Amino acid sequence: MQNGHSNGNKIYWGSLAEYRQDPEILKKQEEEFYSKPQAFFEAAEQGKEFEVSRRDLLKIGGAAIVFAAAACARRPVEKIVPYLNAPEQIVPGKPTWYASTCGGCSAGCGILVKTREGRPIKLEGNPAHSLNKGKLCARGQASVLDLYDPDRARHPYKVFRSQTEPQKIDWQTADSEIAYSLGTVKGEVVLLTGTIHGPARLRLIREFTGAFPKSRQVVYDALSFGEIAKAQETCYGNSILPRYRFDRAETLVLLGADPLSEGHSVTEFAQGFGSQRKIRDKSMSKVISFEPAMSLSGANADLHYSVRPKDLFKVASGIAHQLVIIDGRSGLANEPSVTRALKDFSPAKVEEEVGLSHGTIEMVADGLWKKRGKGLVYSAGMASRTSAALELQITTNLLNTILENDGQTIDYGSSPSNQSSGTHSQMQALIADMKAGKVEVLFIHGTNPAYSLPDSAGFIDALKNVKTVVSLNDRLDETSVLCDYLLPSLHILESWGDAQPQKGLYSLIQPAIGKLHDNRGFEESILALAQKSKAGKLGERQISWHDYLKETWQQEIYQKQRGILTDFDEFWNSALRVGVFDTVDRTNEALPVRKFRVQALAYLRMPESTTDELGLVLYTPAMQYDGRANNNSWLMEMPDPVTKMTWENLALVAPKTAERLGLKEGQIVNLTSGEMTSAIPVHIQPGMHPEVVAVAVGWGRGKAGRVGDKAGINAFKWAKVYSDKWAFSALPLKLEKTEKIVRLATTQEHHSIHQRPIIYEASLDEYKEDPSAGKHGEEKLASMWPEHKYDGYRWGMGIDLNSCIGCNACMLACQAENNVPVVGKEQVIRGREMSWIRIDRYYSGNPENPEVVHQPMLCQHCENAPCETVCPVIATVHNEEGLNLQIYNRCVGTRYCSNNCPYKVRRFNWFEFTKDLASPLDLAFNPDVTVREKGVMEKCTFCTQRIRSAKEQAKAEGRKVKDGDFQTACQQTCPTDAIVFGDLNDPESKVSKMAQDERGFRVLEILNTKSSITYLTKIRNRPKTEKAGEHS
Amino acid sequence: MSVIDQKISPPLIDPNINMGDVTFDISRPTEKKPSKLWLALFILSVGAAGIGALTVYKLLEIGTGITGWNHPVMWAFFITNMVFWIGIGHAGTLISAILFLLRQRWRTSINRSAEAMTIFAVICAVLFPVLHIGRPWLGFWLFPYPNERLLWVNFRSPLVWDVFAFSTYFTISLFFWFQGLIPDFATLRDQAKTAIRKKIYGILSLGWTGSVRDWNHYEKAYLLFAGLATPLVLSVHSVVSFDFSVSLLPGWHSTIFPPYFVAGAIFSGFAMVMTLVIPMRKYFKLEEYITLNHLELMNKIILVTSMMVGYSYLFEFFIAWYSENPFERFTYWNRATGHYAPFFWLMFLCNVVVPQLFWFKKFRRHIPLMFVVSLLVNVGMWLERFVIIVTSLHRDFTPTAWGTFKPTVWDYSITLGSFGLFFTLFLLFAKFFPTVSLAEIKGVLVNPAGKKKGEEAHG
């Protein structure tokens, strides 16, 4: 059911009133333009003569000519119909903000939703929320587009388990049929969901399942960290997922883990990680990564070592051996079970077996010990999830206990995490029950097991033995098509709900827009079904989900506040407005080290050695994550931060391996592991272990929609099923070459700086001696042109290369803010991606194990802009505040400006990219930014619309714009605060200080472009005598 | 005047030819029905031009993305074609204007065709800057016309200089060429056998009577135009070269570009004149007017300009090395050894190596060979512009922005279309206009009033 009037394929609605089909608005619209023809048709229907006077004839004739002429116009005329009954709080042209929670993953970051005329157009982190503190990751930024996904289901379906086509069904029928099944159920009723942590949501689930015998909720996430909780229980007796304090870790050792891409709290981790990377008092954190491939976190490490996935356990044990047995540190040195477990892992032996240079283990152990209590060893990741994942976690826990990190950087009690509660064992138990026919009614919501489980897990087969299967996902995805019903749920921006990502930290989810389609929230469906089937206590109540939510908060959450607000409604409104309710005592956040149960070490054993030449490692892609949002074209076109590839996953191989096997970039190979063989192109990736082939999961969706289908292959199917777990790494592999070579959709073909003055870097020791270390060749060049005068503001930017982790959050924020189009795979292959800001990733050193640096590159807003002089029509000019402006309606598209730009940051509209945009995607545009037509050049504008808003606001208040009044979109979302923007004419502003920093330089300064962006040199915390890459 | 000259220097035209022969020989092709060969070539050219028109339609309908342009290679075939065609035009103007001022009488055989070639080449050239821009329907914004928004164009931009240069060049060349044609149109009018021919040539000849006063005006105007057109030979292509040299790209930003481009323009222009004139003289039986001596003289010019171009290539490489500028060094190293290296070396072969054959008189006077050489020179000169534009763009300052350009079928089709348009226009010219300047050839005859040679043939 589409509300609003149609213009060909597009659905427009002028107001919420129209959208809701308010009778007055409809009548007004009907009458406004079509009186006479309507009367004519009515008369014709009634068989009456319709009198047409000469005047009317002329009018109609004139109208006909006008319409004929208008049909020749290039664009249809669109009318703006003002509100008749304006909704409260909506002032056209002014945004309305709502606080809510992000649904990009289950981390539960707090967001502020910017809506314009009733439509969410941009998400920003909620500064008041302690989890993400105002920042939002790339996936979170992209999630606003999922609201407008044209392939969401728009009404309920009866599905027939893929025997025939699904059929539309109405809610009453669906509810009656399913309620009937529930009412007559004798077996188990199971709610299979992804991680849910909101107290009201969990209470509802509990009451629902409690209404049926033997019923439960099973949590299954495609990406889960079950081995962490299991290891926590084994080692310390509490089965929790800790809150990892990367912000307190001055030394970080990563073992096959990529917390910056795949962590259960990515934004929080990135913020913490970034804060420690900044140079303060001439010091910074030290990050060491051992991993089989090159992950995003590994790329940001000071020292990176390529090891086989099964050897990660050896490395951990070797470090423990060094600390306990050789150095005799920590009380555990006297425990015989500890020494027994570690005795076979002497550093020398481990180094030899694993392929590390002599002394590495000692160096790492030493560094960790020096920073004991202020370090963290973190090893949970897909690359480390071999069949021995639990063992690795246990050894990691041992290390963190020895190093006294437990309780300091590992919060196990104050506010542990609820962000990933799915476990393999739960799911396996469910599948067993399903197979045995014990499960009678199965509800599935927020998870896609038919896609993400390997076939040998048996889920799809087991479905056959379940009487009624209902999907409450948002579309006919891989799982939904195997069900009996699809009751499509809402997008989080349309929903009520709550979240408790970490114990004691609560936030609400509130809708920022009414339902776009005839869908129903998950909780609303549960309530409706409970009520219809009279299930238990819940079934007897006639309560809406919103009221239930409010009631739960009143009963359970309200008392937790320290008695400040005495009226619940005040509390509720405040919680909705602020977006977070934090009950965690954050003043003293350290806890004592827990006692380590040495019996846990009995689990440890030497991993089985393999004779395989190559092992398959599956890893989590930073952009696609578990593949849930693959119909999101922004994410699909976002380059993977390490490989810079888009639109498909690839088989990553080390340069040595490619040479040995004779593989070329883009060559299709047939990979076989377990039961599945897939053809996949090869990408030669520096920094990988030569015996490893890495493939990202989260691709190869079959039923995501028009964007996601057939992009890449589904590597989840290669996971190996064991009785009590699934393994994703160190999988057996056979590789067979084919002769076919394809072009890959990469956004960056070249990776070396070629010694150009683009990035400068130095080691920490060099920096300590001389803060301007690494910079060279800077000259103050004379200019023929008179300097620009900046009497008012002078906008500039600073970017700290130490802080930039290359996560792409800025790219996505810019895309959402500035209506940057998506071009598709074919055009990316041609080199036509449209990002206004990009992350250039440079390798240096040894190609087998290079050092990596990420550099955000955007329009430098040069004072001596090479683009400005050559535009023949003056479509690009310099303004009095230092911005280089691009005037879209003057641009004729000669493209000389881009030719003359040495940074190549200008993007050209080769086609009318928005021509075939499927509805309702057009609702996602930011109305403050022009949507460019074909033939026009575009580029970063330093968010000139935000500058203007801030100036207007300041003017209204009779003052100047202060530093921090507004932020550019990229700056606003950057989790590590790598980007700083502000007024260079204000000596107190952050950006002025950055411009004066001794580490500061401008890219390609020798060209005398006088860029407005100051970059700070990259400082690596590794010895200066060591040549990069020689440590592995 | 001409008789005295002919006594001192060797005769340009066979002394047995008189004025009547000239009129007869040169106007006859315009009076005959089109030969089968002409028709076949014409249909092919029109077909090629039609493919070009289809490309233009697609370009306007779908967008510039149908070509192979991308980030960073935003100019490729279209600008290559533009420079290629405008360069070719320079030979015609040089022959018409500069050789006139230098009193090189041998120019009279070829100047009409060469000048026609210039007009048609400039027409082809002018299309490309319009078509390659993103919004061609707004291309008129490049002209400084009075407007309500009080907007000027950016006079610092070489593209605006191009606008002035091209429009000046086209206007002057057109008027110059047309003015020279007036007496010839009058001749054709006077010989016209059908009413419609008389009418059309009558209009075109603007009432020429052949009186002394008319000739006086003609000579004065000719001299004036020659004087106006002469600096254009040097300035127009210098301005076109500024499109590149004013930018900061390594490989473009080079002070040698103006003389280098002008030399290259003359080089390719003469080669195109050769390509046109060698078949034309054979099929229209004009060998006695466009003699082997004329061809040899043109080959000498080709040799000289080839050496100037070769010098420029070598000097660019030398300066890149000598400058120690890493960007310059890389650009030239990449040009010779990188992705487009085969095109670079083919260009070098065609432009520098092959014309060296013309050191030898035997080769200078060998017609099939010089025809092949002229074709190769044009291939080489097209490649030169391609190499300059694409290799400099595809790998410039920021390595992460490097890319490669892969032409699509539409890049090829527009190029083919421009050749189609050019040859269509030239074939029409060859059919309906006198291809040799009747008036001027008569000025270099030894025995202008001698016995009619072909008297028996026509009555």
Boltz contact constraints between the chains, C-beta under 6 A:
constraints:
  - contact:
      token1: [A, 748]
      token2: [B, 400]
      max_distance: 6.0
  - contact:
      token1: [A, 749]
      token2: [B, 402]
      max_distance: 6.0
  - contact:
      token1: [A, 750]
      token2: [B, 399]
      max_distance: 6.0
  - contact:
      token1: [A, 750]
      token2: [B, 402]
      max_distance: 6.0
  - contact:
      token1: [A, 754]
      token2: [B, 399]
      max_distance: 6.0
  - contact:
      token1: [A, 830]
      token2: [B, 70]
      max_distance: 6.0
  - contact:
      token1: [A, 831]
      token2: [B, 70]
      max_distance: 6.0
  - contact:
      token1: [A, 831]
      token2: [B, 71]
      max_distance: 6.0
  - contact:
      token1: [A, 831]
      token2: [B, 403]
      max_distance: 6.0
  - contact:
      token1: [A, 832]
      token2: [B, 70]
      max_distance: 6.0
  - contact:
      token1: [A, 840]
      token2: [B, 400]
      max_distance: 6.0
  - contact:
      token1: [A, 866]
      token2: [B, 248]
      max_distance: 6.0
  - contact:
      token1: [A, 869]
      token2: [B, 156]
      max_distance: 6.0
  - contact:
      token1: [A, 870]
      token2: [B, 157]
      max_distance: 6.0
  - contact:
      token1: [A, 871]
      token2: [B, 154]
      max_distance: 6.0
  - contact:
      token1: [A, 872]
      token2: [B, 142]
      max_distance: 6.0
  - contact:
      token1: [A, 872]
      token2: [B, 153]
      max_distance: 6.0
  - contact:
      token1: [A, 872]
      token2: [B, 154]
      max_distance: 6.0
  - contact:
      token1: [A, 872]
      token2: [B, 157]
      max_distance: 6.0
  - contact:
      token1: [A, 872]
      token2: [B, 159]
      max_distance: 6.0
  - contact:
      token1: [A, 872]
      token2: [B, 160]
      max_distance: 6.0
  - contact:
      token1: [A, 873]
      token2: [B, 141]
      max_distance: 6.0
  - contact:
      token1: [A, 874]
      token2: [B, 154]
      max_distance: 6.0
  - contact:
      token1: [A, 892]
      token2: [B, 133]
      max_distance: 6.0
  - contact:
      token1: [A, 892]
      token2: [B, 135]
      max_distance: 6.0
  - contact:
      token1: [A, 892]
      token2: [B, 138]
      max_distance: 6.0
  - contact:
      token1: [A, 892]
      token2: [B, 141]
      max_distance: 6.0
  - contact:
      token1: [A, 893]
      token2: [B, 133]
      max_distance: 6.0
  - contact:
      token1: [A, 893]
      token2: [B, 134]
      max_distance: 6.0
  - contact:
      token1: [A, 893]
      token2: [B, 135]
      max_distance: 6.0
  - contact:
      token1: [A, 894]
      token2: [B, 133]
      max_distance: 6.0
  - contact:
      token1: [A, 894]
      token2: [B, 159]
      max_distance: 6.0
  - contact:
      token1: [A, 895]
      token2: [B, 74]
      max_distance: 6.0
  - contact:
      token1: [A, 896]
      token2: [B, 159]
      max_distance: 6.0
  - contact:
      token1: [A, 898]
      token2: [B, 74]
      max_distance: 6.0
  - contact:
      token1: [A, 899]
      token2: [B, 74]
      max_distance: 6.0
  - contact:
      token1: [A, 900]
      token2: [B, 247]
      max_distance: 6.0
  - contact:
      token1: [A, 902]
      token2: [B, 397]
      max_distance: 6.0
  - contact:
      token1: [A, 903]
      token2: [B, 398]
      max_distance: 6.0
  - contact:
      token1: [A, 904]
      token2: [B, 72]
      max_distance: 6.0
  - contact:
      token1: [A, 904]
      token2: [B, 398]
      max_distance: 6.0
  - contact:
      token1: [A, 904]
      token2: [B, 401]
      max_distance: 6.0
  - contact:
      token1: [A, 910]
      token2: [B, 63]
      max_distance: 6.0
  - contact:
      token1: [A, 910]
      token2: [B, 64]
      max_distance: 6.0
  - contact:
      token1: [A, 910]
      token2: [B, 65]
      max_distance: 6.0
  - contact:
      token1: [A, 911]
      token2: [B, 63]
      max_distance: 6.0
  - contact:
      token1: [A, 911]
      token2: [B, 65]
      max_distance: 6.0
  - contact:
      token1: [A, 934]
      token2: [B, 63]
      max_distance: 6.0
  - contact:
      token1: [A, 935]
      token2: [B, 134]
      max_distance: 6.0
  - contact:
      token1: [A, 935]
      token2: [B, 135]
      max_distance: 6.0
  - contact:
      token1: [A, 936]
      token2: [B, 134]
      max_distance: 6.0
  - contact:
      token1: [A, 1004]
      token2: [B, 397]
      max_distance: 6.0
